[in-house]
Amino acid sequence: MALGPRLDLRQSQSLVMTPQLQQAIKLLALSNLEIETFIGEALESNPLLEAGEVARESGDGEAEAPLSEPGADSGDGDSALDIDASALDRDRDTGDSEWGSAAGHALSGDLPDLENRGGDGPTLAEHLLDQVGAVAGDAREEFLARHLIGQLDEAGYLAIGLREMAAELGVLPPELERALEVVQALDPTGVGARTLSECLALQAREVDRYDPCMARLIDNLDLVARGEFSRLKRMCDVDDEDFAEMLAELRGYDPKPGLQYGGGAEAAVVPDILLNPADDGGWDIRINEATLPRLVINREYYVELKVGCTDKASRAWLGEKLTDANWLIKALDQRQKTILKTAAEIVKKQDGFFRRGVSELKPLTLREVAEEVDMHESTISRVTSNKYLHCDRGTFELKYFFTSGVGSADGEGASSEAVKARIKALTDAEDPKKILSDDTLVEMLKAEGFDLARRTVAKYREAIGIGSSVQRRRQKKLAAGG
């Protein structure tokens, strides 16, 4: 066989995502406020676009189409812009990294960098939400804790009364108190406090300094502020040296622990979806159009420009702007319909929560919703990111209604975070002389209704930072003094 260079022709098929499809996928992940910014940039860059009146929604809960394009001039580009749910799912075959780095369409360039919009690090809410699953006892407690995190201000304080919030959620105040204890157990210490005294007391407890003397000092911060130190020393029953140490320690605590992160509350969140009871006993689900301008094509200006376009380059430029405008209007309309379709399925699955409160919250996964609405999980993930639903019980992020599940004896499933919390509770309470092996943990969890494999228990144990039985035996032996 002769060796040498040669030229071969081969035919193959591959899926290529157009820049328009890439941007359509990105649009799904934007909140209404981010979409508003994007539309503002589009209005500046495309002279054919203008903001019209807010679109009205039809009676079936889906928004009416924003407009119809000038069919004679839309050309072949219209069929390519008719994006459906299946097209949006094609990104699963190419991978997120590909569409994230591709060049944007000429309409407005790349979309805003969502990952970096909040600064270099996570916000306070993001930092707390990453921890809450491992601390909460079950999915119900985790849901309540997540809701409380959403009510914290920038400094990490909770300014809303628990009784009022409990009434809105349909739970008893003691249950919300326990959820607040979960929040107050998170890092940074002091978040979830309702007063400055409570914030400092949490930090004193963390370092095991909340003795009766320190408690009296913290309870009388008004006297500290006024400099009435002689009175405070008598109240705390300490001498000058001890009082100086207490005061120095108190001043070392952080009165606003939340400010060390990029932001705390989601209090400024504007809901993307509005949910209200319908007259027929069902639900009226609408996009919040207050933050979403309606785009239309200025037909008169288009005709005027078309008359003036006498050369080939000008006609090509005008055709491109018209195609851009048509695509954006269609993409925004499809985005709105996809959000409504997804929200409707979430409301259907969690109907009990909206009617009777958090006691009726059910385990729910992205896959379940994706299968019902005939979309891919990645699409549902983008649709529910940065989207908030407002109902009579408050404003909730759509992702709040999802908890990953594991098998359980009752067939309903259980939150994986609840299982992690149970593993932590079992290992914390184990006898130092009889450390629980992973096999023993499997049997104990199975007795409680959790059907888990040994490797799953080991994975959950490692995920929450709990060592193996050999490591824990050594640690507890050292802690016991030998």
MARKOLTI-25884 format. One record per residue (C-alpha): residue in one letter; x, y, z. Coordinates in steps of 0.5 Angstrom, whole numbers, padded with zeros to 4 digits, always signed. Last residue first. Example, Ala and Ser with C-alpha at 12.3 -4.5 7.8 and 13.67 -1.06 7.14 Angstrom:
<atoms>
s+0027-0002+0014 a+0025-0009+0016 
</atoms>
This chain:
<atoms>
g-0014+0020+0150 g-0018+0026+0152 a-0025+0025+0150 a-0024+0029+0144 l-0018+0025+0142 k-0022+0019+0142 k-0028+0023+0138 q-0023+0024+0132 r-0020+0017+0132 r-0027+0014+0132 r-0029+0019+0127 q-0024+0018+0122 v-0025+0010+0122 s-0032+0011+0121 s-0031+0015+0115 g-0031+0023+0116 i-0037+0028+0115 g-0036+0034+0111 i-0043+0035+0108 a-0041+0032+0102 e-0037+0026+0105 r-0043+0023+0108 y-0048+0024+0102 k-0043+0020+0098 a-0042+0015+0103 v-0050+0014+0104 t-0050+0014+0096 r-0045+0008+0096 r-0049+0004+0101 a-0055+0005+0097 l-0061+0008+0100 d-0068+0007+0101 f-0070+0012+0106 g-0076+0010+0111 e-0074+0011+0118 a-0072+0003+0118 k-0068+0004+0112 l-0064+0010+0115 m-0062+0006+0120 e-0060+0000+0116 v-0056+0005+0111 l-0053+0008+0117 t-0050+0001+0119 d-0047+0000+0113 d-0044+0006+0113 s-0041+0004+0119 l-0043+0007+0126 i-0038+0009+0131 k-0039+0005+0138 k-0035+0007+0143 p-0036+0014+0141 d-0043+0013+0142 e-0047+0016+0136 a-0051+0022+0137 d-0047+0027+0132 t-0047+0021+0127 l-0054+0020+0127 a-0056+0028+0126 k-0051+0028+0121 i-0054+0023+0117 r-0061+0026+0118 a-0059+0032+0115 k-0056+0029+0109 v-0063+0025+0108 a-0066+0032+0109 e-0062+0035+0103 s-0063+0029+0099 s-0071+0031+0100 a-0076+0025+0100 g-0080+0021+0096 e-0087+0020+0096 g-0087+0012+0095 d-0089+0011+0102 a-0082+0007+0104 s-0078+0013+0101 g-0073+0014+0095 v-0069+0020+0094 g-0071+0027+0092 s-0068+0033+0089 t-0073+0039+0092 f-0076+0044+0087 f-0081+0049+0089 y-0076+0054+0092 k-0073+0054+0085 l-0079+0058+0082 e-0077+0064+0087 f-0082+0066+0092 t-0086+0072+0093 g-0092+0072+0099 r-0097+0067+0101 d-0103+0071+0097 c-0098+0070+0090 h-0092+0073+0087 l-0088+0068+0083 y-0080+0070+0082 k-0076+0068+0076 n-0068+0068+0077 s-0067+0061+0074 t-0074+0058+0073 v-0074+0058+0066 r-0066+0056+0065 s-0067+0050+0070 i-0073+0048+0066 t-0069+0049+0059 s-0064+0044+0062 e-0069+0039+0064 h-0071+0038+0057 m-0078+0040+0055 d-0085+0036+0054 v-0089+0040+0059 e-0090+0034+0063 e-0083+0031+0062 a-0080+0037+0064 v-0084+0038+0070 e-0082+0031+0073 r-0075+0032+0071 l-0074+0039+0075 t-0076+0035+0081 l-0081+0036+0086 p-0082+0034+0093 k-0089+0036+0096 l-0091+0042+0099 e-0098+0041+0103 s-0095+0043+0110 v-0093+0050+0107 g-0100+0053+0106 r-0107+0051+0105 r-0109+0053+0098 f-0102+0055+0094 f-0098+0049+0098 g-0104+0044+0096 d-0103+0046+0088 q-0096+0045+0088 k-0096+0040+0082 k-0101+0045+0079 v-0097+0051+0081 i-0091+0048+0078 e-0094+0046+0071 a-0097+0053+0070 a-0090+0056+0072 t-0087+0052+0066 k-0093+0054+0061 l-0092+0061+0063 i-0085+0061+0063 t-0085+0058+0056 k-0090+0063+0053 q-0086+0069+0055 r-0080+0066+0052 q-0084+0065+0046 d-0086+0072+0046 l-0079+0074+0047 a-0076+0070+0041 k-0082+0072+0036 i-0081+0080+0038 l-0073+0079+0038 w-0073+0075+0031 n-0078+0080+0028 a-0073+0086+0030 d-0067+0082+0028 t-0070+0081+0021 l-0072+0088+0020 k-0065+0090+0022 e-0062+0085+0017 g-0066+0087+0011 l-0065+0095+0012 w-0057+0093+0012 a-0058+0089+0006 r-0062+0095+0002 s-0057+0100+0004 a-0051+0095+0002 k-0055+0094-0005 d-0056+0102-0007 t-0062+0105-0007 c-0065+0105+0000 g-0069+0111+0001 v-0076+0108-0001 k-0074+0103+0004 l-0072+0108+0010 e-0079+0111+0009 v-0083+0104+0009 y-0079+0102+0015 y-0081+0109+0019 e-0088+0107+0017 r-0088+0100+0020 n-0085+0102+0026 i-0084+0095+0029 v-0087+0093+0036 l-0084+0091+0042 r-0088+0091+0049 p-0085+0093+0055 l-0084+0088+0061 t-0083+0091+0068 a-0091+0092+0069 e-0092+0086+0064 n-0092+0081+0070 i-0093+0075+0067 r-0100+0072+0068 i-0103+0066+0072 d-0110+0066+0074 w-0111+0059+0078 g-0117+0055+0079 g-0124+0055+0083 d-0128+0058+0077 d-0127+0065+0079 a-0119+0065+0079 p-0115+0065+0085 n-0109+0070+0083 l-0102+0068+0081 l-0097+0074+0078 i-0091+0072+0075 d-0084+0076+0074 p-0084+0078+0081 v-0080+0084+0082 v-0074+0083+0087 a-0072+0089+0092 a-0073+0085+0098 e-0068+0079+0095 a-0064+0081+0101 g-0057+0080+0102 g-0052+0083+0098 g-0045+0082+0096 y-0042+0079+0102 q-0039+0082+0108 l-0045+0086+0109 g-0049+0081+0112 p-0045+0081+0119 k-0048+0087+0121 p-0046+0088+0128 d-0040+0084+0127 y-0037+0082+0134 g-0030+0085+0136 r-0033+0091+0140 l-0036+0086+0145 e-0030+0082+0146 a-0026+0089+0148 l-0032+0091+0152 m-0032+0084+0156 e-0024+0084+0157 a-0025+0091+0160 f-0031+0089+0164 d-0026+0083+0167 e-0021+0088+0168 d-0025+0093+0172 d-0029+0088+0176 v-0035+0084+0175 d-0042+0084+0177 c-0045+0085+0171 m-0050+0090+0173 r-0045+0093+0178 k-0040+0094+0172 l-0046+0096+0167 r-0047+0102+0172 s-0040+0104+0172 f-0039+0104+0165 e-0045+0109+0163 g-0042+0110+0156 r-0048+0112+0153 a-0047+0107+0148 v-0046+0102+0153 l-0052+0104+0157 d-0056+0103+0150 l-0053+0096+0149 n-0056+0093+0156 d-0058+0086+0154 i-0051+0085+0151 l-0048+0087+0158 r-0053+0083+0161 a-0052+0077+0157 m-0044+0078+0158 c-0045+0077+0165 p-0049+0071+0165 d-0045+0067+0160 y-0045+0068+0153 r-0038+0067+0151 d-0038+0060+0148 v-0035+0063+0141 e-0041+0061+0138 r-0045+0064+0144 a-0042+0071+0143 q-0044+0071+0136 l-0051+0069+0137 a-0051+0074+0143 l-0049+0080+0138 c-0054+0079+0133 e-0060+0078+0138 s-0057+0085+0141 l-0057+0088+0135 t-0065+0086+0134 r-0068+0081+0129 a-0062+0076+0128 g-0062+0072+0122 v-0055+0073+0121 g-0051+0073+0127 t-0046+0068+0125 p-0044+0068+0118 d-0045+0062+0117 l-0051+0059+0118 a-0054+0057+0125 q-0058+0063+0125 v-0062+0060+0119 v-0063+0054+0122 e-0066+0057+0128 l-0070+0061+0124 a-0073+0055+0121 r-0075+0053+0129 e-0078+0059+0130 l-0082+0058+0123 e-0085+0052+0126 p-0086+0055+0133 p-0091+0061+0129 l-0095+0055+0126 v-0096+0055+0119 g-0100+0058+0113 l-0095+0061+0110 e-0098+0068+0110 a-0100+0067+0118 a-0093+0065+0119 m-0090+0071+0116 e-0095+0075+0120 r-0093+0071+0127 l-0085+0071+0125 g-0085+0079+0124 i-0081+0082+0119 a-0075+0086+0120 l-0070+0080+0119 y-0063+0082+0119 g-0057+0080+0115 a-0054+0087+0114 e-0057+0087+0107 d-0064+0085+0109 l-0066+0078+0110 q-0073+0076+0107 g-0071+0071+0102 i-0067+0068+0108 l-0073+0067+0111 h-0076+0063+0105 r-0070+0059+0105 a-0071+0057+0112 l-0079+0055+0111 f-0077+0051+0105 e-0071+0047+0109 e-0076+0046+0115 r-0081+0043+0110 a-0076+0039+0106 d-0073+0036+0113 g-0068+0037+0118 a-0065+0043+0116 v-0057+0044+0116 a-0054+0041+0110 g-0060+0044+0106 v-0059+0051+0109 q-0051+0052+0107 d-0052+0054+0099 l-0058+0058+0101 l-0054+0062+0106 h-0048+0064+0101 e-0053+0065+0095 a-0057+0070+0100 l-0051+0074+0102 t-0049+0075+0095 p-0043+0071+0092 g-0037+0073+0090 d-0033+0078+0085 g-0039+0082+0084 g-0047+0081+0083 r-0047+0082+0075 n-0041+0077+0075 e-0045+0071+0073 l-0050+0074+0069 d-0045+0077+0064 p-0050+0082+0060 l-0052+0079+0053 d-0047+0079+0047 g-0048+0084+0041 s-0054+0088+0040 l-0058+0085+0034 a-0051+0083+0030 h-0052+0076+0034 g-0048+0074+0039 a-0041+0071+0038 a-0040+0064+0041 s-0038+0063+0048 g-0044+0061+0052 w-0047+0057+0046 e-0041+0052+0047 s-0040+0051+0054 d-0047+0049+0055 g-0046+0043+0052 t-0048+0041+0044 d-0053+0036+0045 r-0056+0039+0051 d-0057+0045+0047 r-0062+0042+0043 d-0067+0044+0048 l-0069+0050+0045 a-0071+0047+0039 s-0076+0043+0042 a-0079+0048+0045 d-0080+0052+0039 i-0077+0058+0035 d-0080+0061+0029 l-0074+0065+0028 a-0071+0060+0022 s-0078+0060+0019 d-0078+0068+0019 g-0071+0069+0016 d-0073+0066+0009 g-0076+0073+0007 s-0079+0078+0013 d-0081+0083+0007 a-0088+0080+0005 g-0090+0078+0012 p-0089+0085+0015 e-0089+0082+0022 s-0095+0080+0026 l-0095+0083+0033 p-0094+0082+0041 a-0097+0075+0040 e-0102+0074+0046 a-0100+0072+0053 e-0102+0066+0055 g-0107+0065+0061 d-0113+0062+0058 g-0116+0069+0058 s-0111+0073+0053 e-0106+0077+0056 r-0105+0084+0054 a-0099+0087+0052 v-0096+0093+0055 e-0097+0099+0050 g-0091+0100+0044 a-0084+0101+0045 e-0080+0102+0038 l-0076+0098+0034 l-0074+0100+0027 p-0068+0104+0029 n-0065+0098+0032 s-0059+0099+0036 e-0062+0104+0042 l-0069+0100+0042 a-0064+0093+0043 e-0061+0096+0049 g-0067+0098+0052 i-0070+0091+0051 f-0064+0088+0054 t-0065+0092+0060 e-0072+0090+0060 i-0070+0083+0060 e-0066+0084+0066 l-0072+0086+0070 n-0076+0081+0067 s-0071+0076+0069 l-0066+0073+0065 a-0065+0065+0064 l-0070+0064+0058 l-0066+0070+0054 k-0060+0066+0054 i-0063+0060+0050 a-0066+0065+0045 q-0059+0068+0045 q-0056+0061+0043 l-0062+0060+0038 q-0060+0067+0034 p-0053+0065+0034 t-0054+0059+0031 m-0053+0052+0034 v-0050+0047+0030 l-0052+0040+0030 s-0047+0035+0026 q-0048+0031+0020 s-0042+0028+0016 q-0040+0027+0009 r-0033+0026+0007 l-0028+0028+0001 d-0021+0026+0001 l-0015+0029-0001 r-0008+0025-0001 p-0001+0025+0002 g+0003+0019+0001 l+0004+0012+0003 a+0003+0007-0002 m+0000+0000+0000 
</atoms>
